[in-house]
């Protein structure tokens, strides 16, 4: 198979998924990208309730006990991304870019800044003033985290990604110390703006800004351009 163009990006809108099933989906796409059998892929999803613990997680940052976890229907999964513990659940946009950084700068730190930039641009389109905090990864509004980022990269191919709180039930973050950060809170677009934005609309904005930041073109856009 010919090596795909740097600008090619497949987008997979997976809908509501359980974490383990979507993780397997990521691994399948990751293996195909490593083998040069697929272009870059962006998986977008909304997870059922889950706490995920990254490679640097401390178990004492999981505050919820077994009874609370069962009562609230929260799964707990240890994963191979960087970072500590975080929450995924309904009302949250989760994005998993499977990218070959050979075509995007071969710089993991810059890749993280680029993911932040995608979210910052998205927030700006909603008239929300997001920003970065020195020493932290992610996107923040008024000192509270609205988007968490945790990735894995192997042979320059990425997986895992980011979670943007859109209309998330923030009470679930009370069961953990999010990302192991004691001194900062967590927020959502609904908390900030008072509006409940539809996830498909946020997905559309995310895809547009992702393509801008990473210089990517989806098959649909390419077909439209070639048809002119």
C-alpha positions as CSV (number, residue, x, y, z in Angstrom):
1,X,0.0,0.0,0.0
2,X,1.3,3.4,-0.9
3,X,2.2,5.6,2.0
4,X,-0.7,8.0,2.7
5,X,-0.3,11.7,2.3
6,X,0.6,13.8,5.3
7,X,-2.7,15.7,4.8
8,X,-4.9,12.7,4.8
9,X,-7.1,12.3,8.0
10,X,-9.8,9.7,8.5
11,X,-12.4,10.8,11.1
12,X,-14.3,8.1,13.0
13,X,-17.3,9.3,15.1
14,X,-17.7,6.4,17.4
15,X,-20.7,7.7,19.4
16,X,-21.2,6.6,23.0
17,X,-18.7,3.8,23.9
18,X,-17.4,1.8,26.8
19,X,-13.8,2.6,27.5
20,X,-12.3,-0.9,27.1
21,X,-14.0,-1.4,23.7
22,X,-12.8,2.0,22.4
23,X,-9.3,1.3,23.7
24,X,-9.2,-1.8,21.6
25,X,-10.4,0.2,18.7
26,X,-7.5,2.6,19.3
27,X,-5.0,-0.2,19.4
28,X,-6.3,-1.6,16.1
29,X,-5.9,1.7,14.4
30,X,-2.5,2.3,16.1
31,X,-1.2,-1.0,14.8
32,X,-2.4,-0.3,11.3
33,X,-0.8,3.2,11.4
34,X,2.5,1.8,12.6
35,X,2.5,-0.7,9.7
36,X,1.7,2.0,7.2
37,X,-1.6,0.4,6.3
38,X,-3.8,3.4,7.2
39,X,-3.6,7.2,7.2
40,X,-3.8,9.3,10.3
41,X,-7.1,8.8,12.1
42,X,-9.1,10.9,14.6
43,X,-11.5,8.9,16.8
44,X,-14.2,11.0,18.5
45,X,-16.3,9.4,21.3
46,X,-18.3,10.0,24.4
47,X,-17.6,7.4,27.1
48,X,-19.7,5.7,29.7
49,X,-18.6,6.5,33.2
50,X,-15.0,5.4,33.8
51,X,-11.9,6.4,35.9
52,X,-8.7,5.8,34.0
53,X,-5.3,5.6,35.6
54,X,-2.3,6.4,33.5
55,X,1.3,5.1,33.9
56,X,2.1,7.7,36.6
57,X,-1.1,7.3,38.6
58,X,-1.2,6.9,42.3
59,X,-4.0,4.7,43.6
60,X,-4.6,7.0,46.6
61,X,-5.8,9.6,44.0
62,X,-8.9,7.3,43.5
63,X,-11.0,8.5,46.4
64,X,-14.2,6.6,45.6
65,X,-14.6,3.2,47.3
66,X,-16.0,0.0,45.7
67,X,-19.5,0.6,47.0
68,X,-19.6,4.2,45.5
69,X,-18.1,3.0,42.2
70,X,-20.8,0.3,41.9
71,X,-23.6,2.6,42.9
72,X,-22.6,5.2,40.3
73,X,-21.8,2.7,37.6
74,X,-18.2,3.7,37.2
75,X,-15.6,1.4,35.8
76,X,-11.9,1.7,36.7
77,X,-9.3,0.9,34.1
78,X,-5.4,1.1,34.2
79,X,-4.1,2.3,30.9
80,X,-0.8,2.8,29.0
81,X,-1.0,6.6,28.5
82,X,1.0,9.1,30.4
83,X,-0.4,11.1,33.3
84,X,-2.3,10.3,36.5
85,X,-6.0,9.6,37.0
86,X,-8.9,11.2,35.2
87,X,-12.7,10.8,34.6
88,X,-14.6,10.2,31.3
89,X,-18.3,10.2,31.0
90,X,-21.4,11.4,29.3
91,X,-21.4,15.0,28.2
92,X,-17.6,15.0,27.5
93,X,-15.9,15.0,24.1
94,X,-13.0,12.6,24.0
95,X,-10.6,12.7,21.0
96,X,-8.0,10.1,20.2
97,X,-5.7,11.1,17.4
98,X,-3.7,8.2,15.8
99,X,-1.0,10.3,14.1
100,X,2.4,9.5,12.7
101,X,4.6,12.3,14.1
102,X,7.2,11.6,11.5
103,X,4.9,13.9,9.4
104,X,4.1,16.3,12.3
105,X,7.5,17.4,13.6
106,X,8.8,14.4,15.6
107,X,8.3,16.5,18.8
108,X,6.0,15.1,21.5
109,X,6.1,18.3,23.5
110,X,5.1,20.3,20.5
111,X,2.4,17.7,19.7
112,X,0.9,18.4,23.2
113,X,0.9,22.1,22.6
114,X,-0.8,21.6,19.2
115,X,-3.6,19.6,20.9
116,X,-4.0,22.4,23.4
117,X,-4.1,24.9,20.5
118,X,-6.9,22.9,18.8
119,X,-9.0,23.3,22.0
120,X,-8.1,26.9,22.5
121,X,-9.3,27.7,19.0
122,X,-12.5,25.8,19.6
123,X,-13.2,27.7,22.8
124,X,-12.5,31.0,21.1
125,X,-15.2,30.2,18.6
126,X,-17.6,29.9,21.5
127,X,-16.4,33.2,23.0
128,X,-14.7,31.4,25.9
129,X,-11.3,32.7,26.9
130,X,-9.2,29.6,27.5
131,X,-5.5,29.4,28.3
132,X,-2.5,27.4,29.3
133,X,-0.9,27.3,32.8
134,X,2.9,27.1,33.1
135,X,4.0,23.7,34.3
136,X,0.7,22.0,33.5
137,X,-0.7,20.2,30.4
138,X,-4.2,20.9,29.3
139,X,-6.5,23.8,28.7
140,X,-7.8,26.0,31.5
141,X,-10.5,28.7,32.0
142,X,-10.2,31.0,35.0
143,X,-7.7,28.6,36.7
144,X,-9.9,25.5,36.3
145,X,-9.2,22.7,33.9
146,X,-11.7,22.3,31.1
147,X,-9.7,19.9,29.0
148,X,-7.3,17.1,30.1
149,X,-4.6,15.6,27.9
150,X,-2.8,12.3,28.2
151,X,-1.1,10.5,25.4
152,X,1.1,7.6,24.4
153,X,3.7,7.7,21.5
154,X,5.6,4.7,20.2
155,X,7.9,4.9,17.1
156,X,6.4,8.4,16.7
157,X,2.8,7.1,16.3
158,X,0.4,8.5,18.9
159,X,-2.7,7.2,20.7
160,X,-4.9,8.3,23.6
161,X,-5.6,12.0,23.6
162,X,-7.8,14.5,25.3
163,X,-11.1,15.0,27.0
164,X,-13.1,18.3,26.8
165,X,-15.8,18.8,29.4
166,X,-18.8,20.0,27.5
167,X,-21.9,19.2,29.7
168,X,-20.2,16.8,32.0
169,X,-21.6,16.0,35.4
170,X,-18.7,17.4,37.4
171,X,-19.7,15.6,40.6
172,X,-17.9,12.5,39.2
173,X,-14.6,14.3,39.6
174,X,-15.2,14.3,43.3
175,X,-14.4,10.6,43.3
176,X,-10.8,11.3,42.3
177,X,-8.0,13.8,42.5
178,X,-8.1,14.8,38.8
179,X,-4.7,14.4,37.2
180,X,-3.2,14.3,40.7
181,X,-3.6,18.1,41.0
182,X,-4.8,19.0,44.4
183,X,-4.8,22.8,44.1
184,X,-6.9,23.3,40.9
185,X,-10.6,22.7,40.1
186,X,-12.4,21.3,37.1
187,X,-15.0,23.0,35.0
188,X,-17.1,22.5,31.8
189,X,-18.4,24.6,29.0
190,X,-21.9,24.4,30.5
191,X,-20.5,25.6,33.9
192,X,-18.7,28.5,32.2
193,X,-21.4,29.6,29.7
194,X,-24.7,28.3,31.2
195,X,-25.3,26.7,27.8
196,X,-25.5,23.0,26.9
197,X,-23.8,22.7,23.6
198,X,-24.8,19.6,21.5
199,X,-21.8,17.2,21.3
200,X,-22.1,16.8,17.5
201,X,-21.7,20.6,17.1
202,X,-18.6,20.5,19.3
203,X,-17.3,17.6,17.3
204,X,-17.7,19.6,14.1
205,X,-15.8,22.5,15.5
206,X,-13.1,20.2,16.9
207,X,-12.6,18.5,13.5
208,X,-12.3,21.9,11.7
209,X,-9.8,23.3,14.2
210,X,-7.8,20.0,14.3
211,X,-7.4,20.1,10.5
212,X,-6.3,23.7,10.6
213,X,-3.7,23.1,13.3
214,X,-2.3,19.8,11.9
215,X,-2.6,20.8,8.2
216,X,-5.0,17.8,7.6
217,X,-7.7,17.2,5.1
218,X,-10.6,14.7,5.6
219,X,-11.7,12.5,2.6
220,X,-15.0,14.5,2.4
221,X,-13.2,17.8,2.2
222,X,-10.7,16.4,-0.3
223,X,-13.5,15.1,-2.5
224,X,-15.2,18.4,-2.4
225,X,-12.0,20.2,-3.4
226,X,-11.3,17.8,-6.2
227,X,-14.8,18.2,-7.5
228,X,-14.5,21.9,-8.1
